[in-house]
Amino acid sequence: MTDEQFGVLTELLRGTPESPANQAARAVLVAGMTQADAMRATGATRSTVHDAVKRYGDADAKIRRAYLPASGGIK
């Protein structure tokens, strides 16, 4: 996922860009950081990081399925 795509998801999901959960999810989904490293970098709890990554990842997948069913998604 690109940084721009993550920003759009944050807006659509009414996330708070400054929150540790959002920053951790961005680190994992955009930068490729492990959840453990994102947890340490942001100070978020393990469950917060897991839940945020799942929430943003699921939303991304749902949007890709709805808008790009034939192509299999954006790379």
PyMOL Python script that loads the backbone (N, CA, C, O; Angstrom):
from pymol import cmd

cmd.read_pdbstr("""\
ATOM      1  N   MET A   1       0.852  -1.165   0.000  1.00  0.00           N
ATOM      2  CA  MET A   1       0.000   0.000   0.000  1.00  0.00           C
ATOM      3  C   MET A   1       0.902   1.234   0.000  1.00  0.00           C
ATOM      4  O   MET A   1       1.941   1.263   0.660  1.00  0.00           O
ATOM      5  N   THR A   2       0.485   2.243  -0.749  1.00  0.00           N
ATOM      6  CA  THR A   2       1.278   3.472  -0.781  1.00  0.00           C
ATOM      7  C   THR A   2       0.889   4.388   0.376  1.00  0.00           C
ATOM      8  O   THR A   2      -0.144   4.202   1.020  1.00  0.00           O
ATOM      9  N   ASP A   3       1.731   5.365   0.619  1.00  0.00           N
ATOM     10  CA  ASP A   3       1.447   6.349   1.659  1.00  0.00           C
ATOM     11  C   ASP A   3       0.163   7.115   1.333  1.00  0.00           C
ATOM     12  O   ASP A   3      -0.644   7.395   2.220  1.00  0.00           O
ATOM     13  N   GLU A   4      -0.016   7.449   0.061  1.00  0.00           N
ATOM     14  CA  GLU A   4      -1.223   8.168  -0.358  1.00  0.00           C
ATOM     15  C   GLU A   4      -2.471   7.317  -0.127  1.00  0.00           C
ATOM     16  O   GLU A   4      -3.480   7.825   0.362  1.00  0.00           O
ATOM     17  N   GLN A   5      -2.416   6.040  -0.471  1.00  0.00           N
ATOM     18  CA  GLN A   5      -3.551   5.142  -0.254  1.00  0.00           C
ATOM     19  C   GLN A   5      -3.880   5.031   1.236  1.00  0.00           C
ATOM     20  O   GLN A   5      -5.048   5.036   1.625  1.00  0.00           O
ATOM     21  N   PHE A   6      -2.847   4.932   2.054  1.00  0.00           N
ATOM     22  CA  PHE A   6      -3.085   4.853   3.492  1.00  0.00           C
ATOM     23  C   PHE A   6      -3.734   6.135   3.996  1.00  0.00           C
ATOM     24  O   PHE A   6      -4.627   6.088   4.843  1.00  0.00           O
ATOM     25  N   GLY A   7      -3.294   7.273   3.486  1.00  0.00           N
ATOM     26  CA  GLY A   7      -3.898   8.547   3.868  1.00  0.00           C
ATOM     27  C   GLY A   7      -5.374   8.608   3.522  1.00  0.00           C
ATOM     28  O   GLY A   7      -6.178   9.117   4.302  1.00  0.00           O
ATOM     29  N   VAL A   8      -5.732   8.090   2.356  1.00  0.00           N
ATOM     30  CA  VAL A   8      -7.143   8.059   1.951  1.00  0.00           C
ATOM     31  C   VAL A   8      -7.930   7.141   2.885  1.00  0.00           C
ATOM     32  O   VAL A   8      -9.033   7.489   3.308  1.00  0.00           O
ATOM     33  N   LEU A   9      -7.375   5.976   3.208  1.00  0.00           N
ATOM     34  CA  LEU A   9      -8.054   5.071   4.141  1.00  0.00           C
ATOM     35  C   LEU A   9      -8.249   5.731   5.500  1.00  0.00           C
ATOM     36  O   LEU A   9      -9.309   5.597   6.111  1.00  0.00           O
ATOM     37  N   THR A  10      -7.243   6.436   5.967  1.00  0.00           N
ATOM     38  CA  THR A  10      -7.351   7.133   7.248  1.00  0.00           C
ATOM     39  C   THR A  10      -8.513   8.113   7.218  1.00  0.00           C
ATOM     40  O   THR A  10      -9.295   8.205   8.165  1.00  0.00           O
ATOM     41  N   GLU A  11      -8.611   8.835   6.125  1.00  0.00           N
ATOM     42  CA  GLU A  11      -9.701   9.803   5.972  1.00  0.00           C
ATOM     43  C   GLU A  11     -11.059   9.099   5.925  1.00  0.00           C
ATOM     44  O   GLU A  11     -11.989   9.502   6.623  1.00  0.00           O
ATOM     45  N   LEU A  12     -11.176   8.057   5.114  1.00  0.00           N
ATOM     46  CA  LEU A  12     -12.444   7.338   4.977  1.00  0.00           C
ATOM     47  C   LEU A  12     -12.874   6.664   6.277  1.00  0.00           C
ATOM     48  O   LEU A  12     -14.064   6.607   6.589  1.00  0.00           O
ATOM     49  N   LEU A  13     -11.912   6.159   7.024  1.00  0.00           N
ATOM     50  CA  LEU A  13     -12.214   5.475   8.282  1.00  0.00           C
ATOM     51  C   LEU A  13     -12.264   6.431   9.468  1.00  0.00           C
ATOM     52  O   LEU A  13     -12.463   6.019  10.611  1.00  0.00           O
ATOM     53  N   ARG A  14     -12.081   7.710   9.173  1.00  0.00           N
ATOM     54  CA  ARG A  14     -12.086   8.752  10.199  1.00  0.00           C
ATOM     55  C   ARG A  14     -11.050   8.490  11.291  1.00  0.00           C
ATOM     56  O   ARG A  14     -11.303   8.672  12.482  1.00  0.00           O
ATOM     57  N   GLY A  15      -9.888   8.062  10.840  1.00  0.00           N
ATOM     58  CA  GLY A  15      -8.784   7.814  11.758  1.00  0.00           C
ATOM     59  C   GLY A  15      -8.088   9.108  12.138  1.00  0.00           C
ATOM     60  O   GLY A  15      -8.276  10.145  11.502  1.00  0.00           O
ATOM     61  N   THR A  16      -7.296   9.029  13.166  1.00  0.00           N
ATOM     62  CA  THR A  16      -6.516  10.173  13.633  1.00  0.00           C
ATOM     63  C   THR A  16      -5.057   9.930  13.259  1.00  0.00           C
ATOM     64  O   THR A  16      -4.402   9.071  13.851  1.00  0.00           O
ATOM     65  N   PRO A  17      -4.538  10.684  12.274  1.00  0.00           N
ATOM     66  CA  PRO A  17      -3.174  10.427  11.805  1.00  0.00           C
ATOM     67  C   PRO A  17      -2.109  10.462  12.897  1.00  0.00           C
ATOM     68  O   PRO A  17      -1.085   9.789  12.783  1.00  0.00           O
ATOM     69  N   GLU A  18      -2.339  11.235  13.945  1.00  0.00           N
ATOM     70  CA  GLU A  18      -1.339  11.375  15.012  1.00  0.00           C
ATOM     71  C   GLU A  18      -1.399  10.259  16.047  1.00  0.00           C
ATOM     72  O   GLU A  18      -0.507  10.153  16.888  1.00  0.00           O
ATOM     73  N   SER A  19      -2.432   9.430  15.999  1.00  0.00           N
ATOM     74  CA  SER A  19      -2.584   8.405  17.033  1.00  0.00           C
ATOM     75  C   SER A  19      -1.535   7.309  16.877  1.00  0.00           C
ATOM     76  O   SER A  19      -1.115   7.000  15.762  1.00  0.00           O
ATOM     77  N   PRO A  20      -1.112   6.721  17.996  1.00  0.00           N
ATOM     78  CA  PRO A  20      -0.152   5.618  17.919  1.00  0.00           C
ATOM     79  C   PRO A  20      -0.663   4.458  17.062  1.00  0.00           C
ATOM     80  O   PRO A  20       0.117   3.826  16.349  1.00  0.00           O
ATOM     81  N   ALA A  21      -1.957   4.176  17.126  1.00  0.00           N
ATOM     82  CA  ALA A  21      -2.523   3.078  16.335  1.00  0.00           C
ATOM     83  C   ALA A  21      -2.372   3.354  14.849  1.00  0.00           C
ATOM     84  O   ALA A  21      -1.955   2.478  14.091  1.00  0.00           O
ATOM     85  N   ASN A  22      -2.707   4.558  14.431  1.00  0.00           N
ATOM     86  CA  ASN A  22      -2.605   4.927  13.022  1.00  0.00           C
ATOM     87  C   ASN A  22      -1.150   4.914  12.571  1.00  0.00           C
ATOM     88  O   ASN A  22      -0.835   4.397  11.499  1.00  0.00           O
ATOM     89  N   GLN A  23      -0.276   5.472  13.374  1.00  0.00           N
ATOM     90  CA  GLN A  23       1.142   5.508  13.015  1.00  0.00           C
ATOM     91  C   GLN A  23       1.722   4.095  12.913  1.00  0.00           C
ATOM     92  O   GLN A  23       2.542   3.816  12.039  1.00  0.00           O
ATOM     93  N   ALA A  24       1.295   3.219  13.803  1.00  0.00           N
ATOM     94  CA  ALA A  24       1.781   1.839  13.768  1.00  0.00           C
ATOM     95  C   ALA A  24       1.267   1.115  12.527  1.00  0.00           C
ATOM     96  O   ALA A  24       2.026   0.414  11.857  1.00  0.00           O
ATOM     97  N   ALA A  25      -0.012   1.282  12.223  1.00  0.00           N
ATOM     98  CA  ALA A  25      -0.572   0.640  11.031  1.00  0.00           C
ATOM     99  C   ALA A  25       0.128   1.147   9.774  1.00  0.00           C
ATOM    100  O   ALA A  25       0.428   0.361   8.875  1.00  0.00           O
ATOM    101  N   ARG A  26       0.389   2.442   9.702  1.00  0.00           N
ATOM    102  CA  ARG A  26       1.109   3.014   8.550  1.00  0.00           C
ATOM    103  C   ARG A  26       2.510   2.393   8.441  1.00  0.00           C
ATOM    104  O   ARG A  26       2.959   2.050   7.348  1.00  0.00           O
ATOM    105  N   ALA A  27       3.187   2.254   9.573  1.00  0.00           N
ATOM    106  CA  ALA A  27       4.535   1.683   9.566  1.00  0.00           C
ATOM    107  C   ALA A  27       4.526   0.250   9.036  1.00  0.00           C
ATOM    108  O   ALA A  27       5.422  -0.148   8.291  1.00  0.00           O
ATOM    109  N   VAL A  28       3.519  -0.514   9.419  1.00  0.00           N
ATOM    110  CA  VAL A  28       3.426  -1.909   8.989  1.00  0.00           C
ATOM    111  C   VAL A  28       2.989  -2.005   7.527  1.00  0.00           C
ATOM    112  O   VAL A  28       3.634  -2.681   6.726  1.00  0.00           O
ATOM    113  N   LEU A  29       1.895  -1.330   7.185  1.00  0.00           N
ATOM    114  CA  LEU A  29       1.290  -1.506   5.864  1.00  0.00           C
ATOM    115  C   LEU A  29       1.982  -0.727   4.749  1.00  0.00           C
ATOM    116  O   LEU A  29       1.944  -1.141   3.591  1.00  0.00           O
ATOM    117  N   VAL A  30       2.605   0.383   5.084  1.00  0.00           N
ATOM    118  CA  VAL A  30       3.267   1.203   4.060  1.00  0.00           C
ATOM    119  C   VAL A  30       4.773   0.958   4.052  1.00  0.00           C
ATOM    120  O   VAL A  30       5.367   0.730   2.998  1.00  0.00           O
ATOM    121  N   ALA A  31       5.381   1.005   5.224  1.00  0.00           N
ATOM    122  CA  ALA A  31       6.841   0.904   5.307  1.00  0.00           C
ATOM    123  C   ALA A  31       7.350  -0.531   5.417  1.00  0.00           C
ATOM    124  O   ALA A  31       8.546  -0.779   5.260  1.00  0.00           O
ATOM    125  N   GLY A  32       6.441  -1.485   5.687  1.00  0.00           N
ATOM    126  CA  GLY A  32       6.856  -2.876   5.779  1.00  0.00           C
ATOM    127  C   GLY A  32       7.484  -3.275   7.104  1.00  0.00           C
ATOM    128  O   GLY A  32       8.133  -4.317   7.197  1.00  0.00           O
ATOM    129  N   MET A  33       7.297  -2.455   8.124  1.00  0.00           N
ATOM    130  CA  MET A  33       7.839  -2.740   9.450  1.00  0.00           C
ATOM    131  C   MET A  33       7.063  -3.911  10.070  1.00  0.00           C
ATOM    132  O   MET A  33       5.890  -4.111   9.756  1.00  0.00           O
ATOM    133  N   THR A  34       7.701  -4.666  10.929  1.00  0.00           N
ATOM    134  CA  THR A  34       6.975  -5.717  11.637  1.00  0.00           C
ATOM    135  C   THR A  34       6.059  -5.075  12.678  1.00  0.00           C
ATOM    136  O   THR A  34       6.286  -3.944  13.107  1.00  0.00           O
ATOM    137  N   GLN A  35       5.028  -5.809  13.075  1.00  0.00           N
ATOM    138  CA  GLN A  35       4.127  -5.283  14.095  1.00  0.00           C
ATOM    139  C   GLN A  35       4.869  -5.054  15.405  1.00  0.00           C
ATOM    140  O   GLN A  35       4.597  -4.078  16.104  1.00  0.00           O
ATOM    141  N   ALA A  36       5.788  -5.927  15.742  1.00  0.00           N
ATOM    142  CA  ALA A  36       6.554  -5.765  16.986  1.00  0.00           C
ATOM    143  C   ALA A  36       7.392  -4.488  16.944  1.00  0.00           C
ATOM    144  O   ALA A  36       7.446  -3.745  17.924  1.00  0.00           O
ATOM    145  N   ASP A  37       8.041  -4.238  15.818  1.00  0.00           N
ATOM    146  CA  ASP A  37       8.842  -3.018  15.691  1.00  0.00           C
ATOM    147  C   ASP A  37       7.957  -1.776  15.700  1.00  0.00           C
ATOM    148  O   ASP A  37       8.324  -0.756  16.284  1.00  0.00           O
ATOM    149  N   ALA A  38       6.801  -1.857  15.058  1.00  0.00           N
ATOM    150  CA  ALA A  38       5.870  -0.723  15.049  1.00  0.00           C
ATOM    151  C   ALA A  38       5.356  -0.444  16.456  1.00  0.00           C
ATOM    152  O   ALA A  38       5.169   0.712  16.836  1.00  0.00           O
ATOM    153  N   MET A  39       5.132  -1.495  17.221  1.00  0.00           N
ATOM    154  CA  MET A  39       4.685  -1.351  18.603  1.00  0.00           C
ATOM    155  C   MET A  39       5.737  -0.598  19.416  1.00  0.00           C
ATOM    156  O   MET A  39       5.416   0.335  20.153  1.00  0.00           O
ATOM    157  N   ARG A  40       6.976  -1.009  19.277  1.00  0.00           N
ATOM    158  CA  ARG A  40       8.058  -0.345  20.008  1.00  0.00           C
ATOM    159  C   ARG A  40       8.253   1.096  19.546  1.00  0.00           C
ATOM    160  O   ARG A  40       8.489   1.982  20.367  1.00  0.00           O
ATOM    161  N   ALA A  41       8.158   1.334  18.255  1.00  0.00           N
ATOM    162  CA  ALA A  41       8.398   2.673  17.704  1.00  0.00           C
ATOM    163  C   ALA A  41       7.315   3.676  18.090  1.00  0.00           C
ATOM    164  O   ALA A  41       7.591   4.865  18.247  1.00  0.00           O
ATOM    165  N   THR A  42       6.081   3.193  18.244  1.00  0.00           N
ATOM    166  CA  THR A  42       4.962   4.111  18.498  1.00  0.00           C
ATOM    167  C   THR A  42       4.487   4.115  19.943  1.00  0.00           C
ATOM    168  O   THR A  42       3.781   5.032  20.363  1.00  0.00           O
ATOM    169  N   GLY A  43       4.868   3.098  20.705  1.00  0.00           N
ATOM    170  CA  GLY A  43       4.388   2.999  22.077  1.00  0.00           C
ATOM    171  C   GLY A  43       2.994   2.414  22.185  1.00  0.00           C
ATOM    172  O   GLY A  43       2.422   2.370  23.274  1.00  0.00           O
ATOM    173  N   ALA A  44       2.439   1.963  21.067  1.00  0.00           N
ATOM    174  CA  ALA A  44       1.109   1.348  21.080  1.00  0.00           C
ATOM    175  C   ALA A  44       1.211  -0.063  21.658  1.00  0.00           C
ATOM    176  O   ALA A  44       2.266  -0.694  21.597  1.00  0.00           O
ATOM    177  N   THR A  45       0.118  -0.544  22.210  1.00  0.00           N
ATOM    178  CA  THR A  45       0.103  -1.905  22.741  1.00  0.00           C
ATOM    179  C   THR A  45       0.044  -2.906  21.594  1.00  0.00           C
ATOM    180  O   THR A  45      -0.290  -2.562  20.460  1.00  0.00           O
ATOM    181  N   ARG A  46       0.371  -4.135  21.914  1.00  0.00           N
ATOM    182  CA  ARG A  46       0.343  -5.204  20.909  1.00  0.00           C
ATOM    183  C   ARG A  46      -1.043  -5.348  20.291  1.00  0.00           C
ATOM    184  O   ARG A  46      -1.171  -5.467  19.072  1.00  0.00           O
ATOM    185  N   SER A  47      -2.076  -5.337  21.122  1.00  0.00           N
ATOM    186  CA  SER A  47      -3.436  -5.496  20.600  1.00  0.00           C
ATOM    187  C   SER A  47      -3.870  -4.290  19.775  1.00  0.00           C
ATOM    188  O   SER A  47      -4.591  -4.441  18.790  1.00  0.00           O
ATOM    189  N   THR A  48      -3.439  -3.102  20.168  1.00  0.00           N
ATOM    190  CA  THR A  48      -3.775  -1.897  19.405  1.00  0.00           C
ATOM    191  C   THR A  48      -3.164  -1.963  18.015  1.00  0.00           C
ATOM    192  O   THR A  48      -3.826  -1.643  17.027  1.00  0.00           O
ATOM    193  N   VAL A  49      -1.907  -2.377  17.935  1.00  0.00           N
ATOM    194  CA  VAL A  49      -1.241  -2.486  16.633  1.00  0.00           C
ATOM    195  C   VAL A  49      -1.944  -3.536  15.783  1.00  0.00           C
ATOM    196  O   VAL A  49      -2.251  -3.294  14.615  1.00  0.00           O
ATOM    197  N   HIS A  50      -2.198  -4.695  16.367  1.00  0.00           N
ATOM    198  CA  HIS A  50      -2.869  -5.770  15.627  1.00  0.00           C
ATOM    199  C   HIS A  50      -4.224  -5.306  15.102  1.00  0.00           C
ATOM    200  O   HIS A  50      -4.538  -5.501  13.928  1.00  0.00           O
ATOM    201  N   ASP A  51      -5.020  -4.698  15.967  1.00  0.00           N
ATOM    202  CA  ASP A  51      -6.363  -4.251  15.573  1.00  0.00           C
ATOM    203  C   ASP A  51      -6.310  -3.188  14.478  1.00  0.00           C
ATOM    204  O   ASP A  51      -7.114  -3.217  13.546  1.00  0.00           O
ATOM    205  N   ALA A  52      -5.374  -2.257  14.586  1.00  0.00           N
ATOM    206  CA  ALA A  52      -5.263  -1.188  13.587  1.00  0.00           C
ATOM    207  C   ALA A  52      -4.811  -1.745  12.240  1.00  0.00           C
ATOM    208  O   ALA A  52      -5.350  -1.366  11.200  1.00  0.00           O
ATOM    209  N   VAL A  53      -3.837  -2.632  12.253  1.00  0.00           N
ATOM    210  CA  VAL A  53      -3.365  -3.232  11.000  1.00  0.00           C
ATOM    211  C   VAL A  53      -4.495  -4.018  10.350  1.00  0.00           C
ATOM    212  O   VAL A  53      -4.679  -3.954   9.135  1.00  0.00           O
ATOM    213  N   LYS A  54      -5.242  -4.750  11.145  1.00  0.00           N
ATOM    214  CA  LYS A  54      -6.377  -5.515  10.613  1.00  0.00           C
ATOM    215  C   LYS A  54      -7.439  -4.581  10.051  1.00  0.00           C
ATOM    216  O   LYS A  54      -7.949  -4.815   8.955  1.00  0.00           O
ATOM    217  N   ARG A  55      -7.774  -3.543  10.774  1.00  0.00           N
ATOM    218  CA  ARG A  55      -8.815  -2.601  10.342  1.00  0.00           C
ATOM    219  C   ARG A  55      -8.452  -1.944   9.011  1.00  0.00           C
ATOM    220  O   ARG A  55      -9.257  -1.935   8.080  1.00  0.00           O
ATOM    221  N   TYR A  56      -7.247  -1.399   8.926  1.00  0.00           N
ATOM    222  CA  TYR A  56      -6.830  -0.719   7.697  1.00  0.00           C
ATOM    223  C   TYR A  56      -6.588  -1.715   6.563  1.00  0.00           C
ATOM    224  O   TYR A  56      -6.919  -1.435   5.410  1.00  0.00           O
ATOM    225  N   GLY A  57      -6.022  -2.856   6.880  1.00  0.00           N
ATOM    226  CA  GLY A  57      -5.794  -3.881   5.854  1.00  0.00           C
ATOM    227  C   GLY A  57      -7.090  -4.428   5.289  1.00  0.00           C
ATOM    228  O   GLY A  57      -7.211  -4.623   4.080  1.00  0.00           O
ATOM    229  N   ASP A  58      -8.063  -4.678   6.163  1.00  0.00           N
ATOM    230  CA  ASP A  58      -9.366  -5.168   5.707  1.00  0.00           C
ATOM    231  C   ASP A  58     -10.078  -4.138   4.844  1.00  0.00           C
ATOM    232  O   ASP A  58     -10.681  -4.487   3.829  1.00  0.00           O
ATOM    233  N   ALA A  59     -10.014  -2.870   5.239  1.00  0.00           N
ATOM    234  CA  ALA A  59     -10.650  -1.803   4.452  1.00  0.00           C
ATOM    235  C   ALA A  59      -9.992  -1.697   3.082  1.00  0.00           C
ATOM    236  O   ALA A  59     -10.680  -1.532   2.075  1.00  0.00           O
ATOM    237  N   ASP A  60      -8.679  -1.789   3.038  1.00  0.00           N
ATOM    238  CA  ASP A  60      -7.957  -1.736   1.767  1.00  0.00           C
ATOM    239  C   ASP A  60      -8.401  -2.879   0.859  1.00  0.00           C
ATOM    240  O   ASP A  60      -8.675  -2.664  -0.322  1.00  0.00           O
ATOM    241  N   ALA A  61      -8.473  -4.083   1.398  1.00  0.00           N
ATOM    242  CA  ALA A  61      -8.872  -5.246   0.607  1.00  0.00           C
ATOM    243  C   ALA A  61     -10.301  -5.102   0.091  1.00  0.00           C
ATOM    244  O   ALA A  61     -10.587  -5.447  -1.055  1.00  0.00           O
ATOM    245  N   LYS A  62     -11.185  -4.599   0.921  1.00  0.00           N
ATOM    246  CA  LYS A  62     -12.583  -4.425   0.528  1.00  0.00           C
ATOM    247  C   LYS A  62     -12.707  -3.420  -0.620  1.00  0.00           C
ATOM    248  O   LYS A  62     -13.451  -3.651  -1.573  1.00  0.00           O
ATOM    249  N   ILE A  63     -11.986  -2.322  -0.528  1.00  0.00           N
ATOM    250  CA  ILE A  63     -12.015  -1.308  -1.587  1.00  0.00           C
ATOM    251  C   ILE A  63     -11.448  -1.882  -2.881  1.00  0.00           C
ATOM    252  O   ILE A  63     -12.007  -1.661  -3.955  1.00  0.00           O
ATOM    253  N   ARG A  64     -10.360  -2.605  -2.786  1.00  0.00           N
ATOM    254  CA  ARG A  64      -9.755  -3.192  -3.990  1.00  0.00           C
ATOM    255  C   ARG A  64     -10.696  -4.193  -4.651  1.00  0.00           C
ATOM    256  O   ARG A  64     -10.800  -4.224  -5.877  1.00  0.00           O
ATOM    257  N   ARG A  65     -11.379  -5.007  -3.860  1.00  0.00           N
ATOM    258  CA  ARG A  65     -12.331  -5.976  -4.427  1.00  0.00           C
ATOM    259  C   ARG A  65     -13.482  -5.266  -5.123  1.00  0.00           C
ATOM    260  O   ARG A  65     -13.931  -5.697  -6.184  1.00  0.00           O
ATOM    261  N   ALA A  66     -13.957  -4.186  -4.531  1.00  0.00           N
ATOM    262  CA  ALA A  66     -15.106  -3.472  -5.091  1.00  0.00           C
ATOM    263  C   ALA A  66     -14.761  -2.740  -6.383  1.00  0.00           C
ATOM    264  O   ALA A  66     -15.558  -2.724  -7.320  1.00  0.00           O
ATOM    265  N   TYR A  67     -13.589  -2.141  -6.435  1.00  0.00           N
ATOM    266  CA  TYR A  67     -13.241  -1.304  -7.577  1.00  0.00           C
ATOM    267  C   TYR A  67     -12.380  -1.986  -8.624  1.00  0.00           C
ATOM    268  O   TYR A  67     -12.329  -1.532  -9.767  1.00  0.00           O
ATOM    269  N   LEU A  68     -11.712  -3.048  -8.267  1.00  0.00           N
ATOM    270  CA  LEU A  68     -10.792  -3.695  -9.200  1.00  0.00           C
ATOM    271  C   LEU A  68     -10.992  -5.210  -9.254  1.00  0.00           C
ATOM    272  O   LEU A  68     -10.019  -5.956  -9.145  1.00  0.00           O
ATOM    273  N   PRO A  69     -12.225  -5.679  -9.419  1.00  0.00           N
ATOM    274  CA  PRO A  69     -12.452  -7.123  -9.351  1.00  0.00           C
ATOM    275  C   PRO A  69     -11.761  -7.922 -10.456  1.00  0.00           C
ATOM    276  O   PRO A  69     -11.301  -9.036 -10.207  1.00  0.00           O
ATOM    277  N   ALA A  70     -11.681  -7.381 -11.660  1.00  0.00           N
ATOM    278  CA  ALA A  70     -11.109  -8.135 -12.774  1.00  0.00           C
ATOM    279  C   ALA A  70      -9.584  -8.145 -12.760  1.00  0.00           C
ATOM    280  O   ALA A  70      -8.961  -9.111 -13.201  1.00  0.00           O
ATOM    281  N   SER A  71      -8.991  -7.079 -12.259  1.00  0.00           N
ATOM    282  CA  SER A  71      -7.535  -6.964 -12.324  1.00  0.00           C
ATOM    283  C   SER A  71      -6.827  -7.618 -11.152  1.00  0.00           C
ATOM    284  O   SER A  71      -5.615  -7.830 -11.201  1.00  0.00           O
ATOM    285  N   GLY A  72      -7.557  -7.937 -10.110  1.00  0.00           N
ATOM    286  CA  GLY A  72      -6.931  -8.540  -8.944  1.00  0.00           C
ATOM    287  C   GLY A  72      -6.280  -7.539  -8.014  1.00  0.00           C
ATOM    288  O   GLY A  72      -5.563  -7.924  -7.091  1.00  0.00           O
ATOM    289  N   GLY A  73      -6.517  -6.271  -8.241  1.00  0.00           N
ATOM    290  CA  GLY A  73      -6.006  -5.240  -7.338  1.00  0.00           C
ATOM    291  C   GLY A  73      -4.838  -4.473  -7.908  1.00  0.00           C
ATOM    292  O   GLY A  73      -4.291  -4.804  -8.960  1.00  0.00           O
ATOM    293  N   ILE A  74      -4.480  -3.449  -7.185  1.00  0.00           N
ATOM    294  CA  ILE A  74      -3.356  -2.594  -7.545  1.00  0.00           C
ATOM    295  C   ILE A  74      -2.106  -3.166  -6.901  1.00  0.00           C
ATOM    296  O   ILE A  74      -2.153  -3.634  -5.763  1.00  0.00           O
ATOM    297  N   LYS A  75      -1.031  -3.137  -7.590  1.00  0.00           N
ATOM    298  CA  LYS A  75       0.240  -3.623  -7.036  1.00  0.00           C
ATOM    299  C   LYS A  75       0.980  -2.499  -6.376  1.00  0.00           C
ATOM    300  O   LYS A  75       2.073  -2.705  -5.848  1.00  0.00           O
TER     301      LYS A  75
END
""", "prot")
cmd.dss("prot")
cmd.show_as("cartoon", "prot")
cmd.util.cbc("prot")
cmd.orient("prot")
